Every structure is written in structure tokens, then in C-alpha cells.
Amino acid sequence: MSVGYTEGFLDYAVERGCSRPSLLRVAGLDAAWFTGASHADRRVPLAGHLALVRQAALLLNDPAVALHWGEAVACAQISVVGAVGSASGTVADAFQQLNRYARLSFDFGEAPGVDRYGFERRREGIWMFDTRPHVASTIELTEATFARFAGGMRARAGHQVLRAVSLTYAPPAHEAIYTEVFGVPVQFGADRNALLLDPSWWEHTLAPTPRTTYRILTTHADEQLEVLQRTQGCRGRVEAVLRARLPEGQVSMPAVASALAMSRQTLLRNLQAEGTTFAQVVAELRESLAMHYLTERGATVQQTAALLGFSEPAAFSRAFKRWTGQSPRAVVGGARDDMRQAPVPARA
């Protein structure tokens, strides 16, 4: 899941009365993931997001909290995917971009070439169906997504363009709330998860957006998609293990290979096939994390050295200077200077 998507729900739950620290603790999510200039582009485990939603449902005594969140918060507010869609020319264009970038919000490892959303024109209208797997165990995602689609389309059209909803799972205890949220017939136990749309909606023109804004959004989304695709390879799996083990200094190749249930030679071959080496992955990950800790989280040189698994700050400082050509203290000083020089908003 994207941190931005999960943070959107977290903010909503807190506004309704939940404790942020309590929700994060129960969900096993690190509060540091939700801080920093680029935090919205990070990823969190699907299990953590679902735990967050389910704990909020208990605390708020609202089993339909995902439906209510989807109804209340537009996609453009929580995801670059929604922002790109809103900046598209027509509804058809928006759905095309949605398929292109859907994995940025939540990724289920779909096979290449398989769209998240399919479309089928029938006599009764246009069916938009969700191809996402594991729906029965993640109905909160379906609830939030479909409610967000329904509310967004109704708001843009100025009238109801949704005609029906079909869902593969059995009716939940809060079945009656589905009709309240969608305002159309809802069928449970169907053969697919889908929304039936008024055909005229397909060519509906969205509010015009400057092309410069659209290019900025799609460029950022393309960059994030490239990062996501890269992390799904062997390198990404190695980095995931290293992130958990760096503070303990467990960065040896045999230890990482064992954690990935493969031999050292297999790990070596897989990384070579991706054009990198184990040492290079470790160094580049440490450099990236060091910059994040020093400039965004405000960690000291000593704290950063410990987080990255260095035996002493001096060894970290030497490595950092080798990576960047400057000392970590110079980077910390520069970040503080930037903060001091930032313009202060004038008082009203």
C-alpha cells in the first residue's frame, strides 16, 4: 500500500475520534513512515493497513468505516493516482490512467498486461469490474474504492450515474449501509465485483486542467511506478530484509540469503542478472537511508550510524564521505540552514 493512501484513512479515523498513536501501535506501523517531505510515496504492508481499518471500526463502533471513508474522502486527496485521473480530459481517459497507475495505491502483484479494472458495454449500461484477487479477505478495500468511485462520479456529474453494484462476497452485518452509501441496488454473492454505469458518463468531459499540471503529475507517477517495479525484483527483496536488519548490523550476504530462503550463489546470480551486486545494494541503501535520517528525520550522526549498523560514528562518516563527497555533519548543517532561510508566511 502507498503510505499516502493509508495516511488518508488514518487522518479520517483520527478526525472521528481515534488516537493516532494507538491505531499505529495496534496496526504495527511505524509513525516515522508518515513523516518527511516524500513520505507519501513510501509503502506499507497490506496487513498493516487492514489492521488499521479494522481497529478503527472497533474503536468507532462503525463496521462500515471503510464505506464511510470512501464516501467522504476523494481519491485525489490521498493518491497521485486520483490526482492524475482528475486531471484527465474525459472519464474514459481517467479510467485509462487509473489502470496504468492503480498499483501505486495498492499492489497485489498482478501479472503484466492484466488491468486492475475491466469494462464491458451491455444493453443495461457499462459494467466496470475489479479484477483484484483475494477480495473475500480484503472487503474493506472494495468498500472504500467502490464508495469513492460512486461518490466522485455523483459529485462530478451532478446526478446519479451509478445504476447497480454487484459484489462476490456474502452480505456483511452492515449490509443496509451499502444501500445508503451507493443509493442503488446492491447484489451480494455475484460472480464479480462491479459497478454498472450510465453509458453517457463514459464520454463525460472533466474540468479542464493545465497541461503543465497534468505532465507534472504523470511524470511523478511514472517515477513512482518505476521504483515499484524495481523493488519487486531480487534487489527489492534484499532491501526489504536489509532495512529490518541494518540496526543490528546483520548485513552479511549469507544472512540475507538465508532470510530469503536461497543459497548465497543463487542470490549472487539473481542480483547479477539485475545488473548489481550485494555490496552495491547495501551501500546505495545505506546512503539513501542516511540522507533520509539526517535531513528529514533530524537524526544525529551518532543515531544514524547506529540505525545503519555501523560499529562507530567515525566508520559511518568515512563511508558517507565516500558516497557523497561531503561529511554527514555538513549535510546536517545545510539542512538546518535551509530551514532557517525558508520564507516565513506573513501574518494576516
LINDA-V549710 format. One record per residue. N is the residue number from 1. PHI is phi as a letter, one per 30 degrees, with the letter a starting at -180 (999 if undefined). Layout:
BEGIN
n=N phi=PHI
n=N phi=PHI
END
This chain:
BEGIN
n=1 phi=999
n=2 phi=d
n=3 phi=e
n=4 phi=e
n=5 phi=d
n=6 phi=d
n=7 phi=d
n=8 phi=e
n=9 phi=d
n=10 phi=e
n=11 phi=d
n=12 phi=d
n=13 phi=d
n=14 phi=d
n=15 phi=d
n=16 phi=d
n=17 phi=k
n=18 phi=d
n=19 phi=d
n=20 phi=e
n=21 phi=e
n=22 phi=d
n=23 phi=d
n=24 phi=d
n=25 phi=d
n=26 phi=d
n=27 phi=d
n=28 phi=i
n=29 phi=c
n=30 phi=d
n=31 phi=e
n=32 phi=d
n=33 phi=d
n=34 phi=c
n=35 phi=b
n=36 phi=j
n=37 phi=d
n=38 phi=c
n=39 phi=d
n=40 phi=d
n=41 phi=c
n=42 phi=d
n=43 phi=b
n=44 phi=b
n=45 phi=d
n=46 phi=e
n=47 phi=d
n=48 phi=d
n=49 phi=d
n=50 phi=d
n=51 phi=d
n=52 phi=d
n=53 phi=d
n=54 phi=d
n=55 phi=d
n=56 phi=d
n=57 phi=e
n=58 phi=d
n=59 phi=d
n=60 phi=c
n=61 phi=h
n=62 phi=b
n=63 phi=d
n=64 phi=c
n=65 phi=d
n=66 phi=d
n=67 phi=d
n=68 phi=d
n=69 phi=d
n=70 phi=d
n=71 phi=d
n=72 phi=c
n=73 phi=b
n=74 phi=d
n=75 phi=d
n=76 phi=d
n=77 phi=d
n=78 phi=b
n=79 phi=a
n=80 phi=d
n=81 phi=d
n=82 phi=d
n=83 phi=d
n=84 phi=d
n=85 phi=d
n=86 phi=d
n=87 phi=d
n=88 phi=d
n=89 phi=d
n=90 phi=b
n=91 phi=d
n=92 phi=d
n=93 phi=d
n=94 phi=d
n=95 phi=d
n=96 phi=d
n=97 phi=d
n=98 phi=e
n=99 phi=d
n=100 phi=d
n=101 phi=c
n=102 phi=e
n=103 phi=d
n=104 phi=d
n=105 phi=d
n=106 phi=b
n=107 phi=c
n=108 phi=c
n=109 phi=i
n=110 phi=e
n=111 phi=d
n=112 phi=e
n=113 phi=i
n=114 phi=c
n=115 phi=d
n=116 phi=d
n=117 phi=b
n=118 phi=c
n=119 phi=b
n=120 phi=b
n=121 phi=d
n=122 phi=b
n=123 phi=e
n=124 phi=d
n=125 phi=k
n=126 phi=c
n=127 phi=c
n=128 phi=c
n=129 phi=c
n=130 phi=c
n=131 phi=c
n=132 phi=e
n=133 phi=d
n=134 phi=h
n=135 phi=d
n=136 phi=d
n=137 phi=c
n=138 phi=b
n=139 phi=d
n=140 phi=d
n=141 phi=d
n=142 phi=d
n=143 phi=e
n=144 phi=d
n=145 phi=d
n=146 phi=d
n=147 phi=d
n=148 phi=d
n=149 phi=e
n=150 phi=d
n=151 phi=d
n=152 phi=d
n=153 phi=d
n=154 phi=d
n=155 phi=d
n=156 phi=d
n=157 phi=d
n=158 phi=i
n=159 phi=a
n=160 phi=d
n=161 phi=c
n=162 phi=d
n=163 phi=c
n=164 phi=a
n=165 phi=b
n=166 phi=b
n=167 phi=b
n=168 phi=d
n=169 phi=d
n=170 phi=d
n=171 phi=d
n=172 phi=d
n=173 phi=d
n=174 phi=c
n=175 phi=e
n=176 phi=d
n=177 phi=d
n=178 phi=e
n=179 phi=d
n=180 phi=d
n=181 phi=d
n=182 phi=d
n=183 phi=i
n=184 phi=b
n=185 phi=d
n=186 phi=b
n=187 phi=c
n=188 phi=c
n=189 phi=i
n=190 phi=d
n=191 phi=d
n=192 phi=a
n=193 phi=c
n=194 phi=a
n=195 phi=c
n=196 phi=c
n=197 phi=c
n=198 phi=d
n=199 phi=e
n=200 phi=d
n=201 phi=d
n=202 phi=e
n=203 phi=c
n=204 phi=d
n=205 phi=d
n=206 phi=d
n=207 phi=e
n=208 phi=d
n=209 phi=b
n=210 phi=e
n=211 phi=d
n=212 phi=d
n=213 phi=d
n=214 phi=d
n=215 phi=d
n=216 phi=d
n=217 phi=d
n=218 phi=d
n=219 phi=d
n=220 phi=d
n=221 phi=d
n=222 phi=d
n=223 phi=d
n=224 phi=d
n=225 phi=d
n=226 phi=d
n=227 phi=d
n=228 phi=d
n=229 phi=d
n=230 phi=d
n=231 phi=d
n=232 phi=d
n=233 phi=d
n=234 phi=d
n=235 phi=e
n=236 phi=d
n=237 phi=d
n=238 phi=d
n=239 phi=d
n=240 phi=d
n=241 phi=d
n=242 phi=d
n=243 phi=e
n=244 phi=d
n=245 phi=c
n=246 phi=e
n=247 phi=e
n=248 phi=c
n=249 phi=i
n=250 phi=d
n=251 phi=c
n=252 phi=d
n=253 phi=d
n=254 phi=e
n=255 phi=d
n=256 phi=d
n=257 phi=e
n=258 phi=d
n=259 phi=d
n=260 phi=c
n=261 phi=h
n=262 phi=b
n=263 phi=d
n=264 phi=e
n=265 phi=d
n=266 phi=d
n=267 phi=d
n=268 phi=d
n=269 phi=d
n=270 phi=d
n=271 phi=d
n=272 phi=d
n=273 phi=d
n=274 phi=c
n=275 phi=i
n=276 phi=b
n=277 phi=b
n=278 phi=d
n=279 phi=d
n=280 phi=d
n=281 phi=d
n=282 phi=d
n=283 phi=d
n=284 phi=d
n=285 phi=d
n=286 phi=d
n=287 phi=d
n=288 phi=d
n=289 phi=d
n=290 phi=d
n=291 phi=d
n=292 phi=d
n=293 phi=d
n=294 phi=d
n=295 phi=c
n=296 phi=c
n=297 phi=c
n=298 phi=i
n=299 phi=d
n=300 phi=d
n=301 phi=d
n=302 phi=d
n=303 phi=d
n=304 phi=d
n=305 phi=e
n=306 phi=d
n=307 phi=d
n=308 phi=c
n=309 phi=i
n=310 phi=d
n=311 phi=d
n=312 phi=a
n=313 phi=e
n=314 phi=d
n=315 phi=d
n=316 phi=d
n=317 phi=d
n=318 phi=d
n=319 phi=d
n=320 phi=d
n=321 phi=d
n=322 phi=d
n=323 phi=d
n=324 phi=c
n=325 phi=i
n=326 phi=b
n=327 phi=d
n=328 phi=d
n=329 phi=d
n=330 phi=d
n=331 phi=d
n=332 phi=d
n=333 phi=d
n=334 phi=d
n=335 phi=d
n=336 phi=d
n=337 phi=d
n=338 phi=d
n=339 phi=d
n=340 phi=d
n=341 phi=d
n=342 phi=d
n=343 phi=d
n=344 phi=c
n=345 phi=e
n=346 phi=d
n=347 phi=d
n=348 phi=d
END
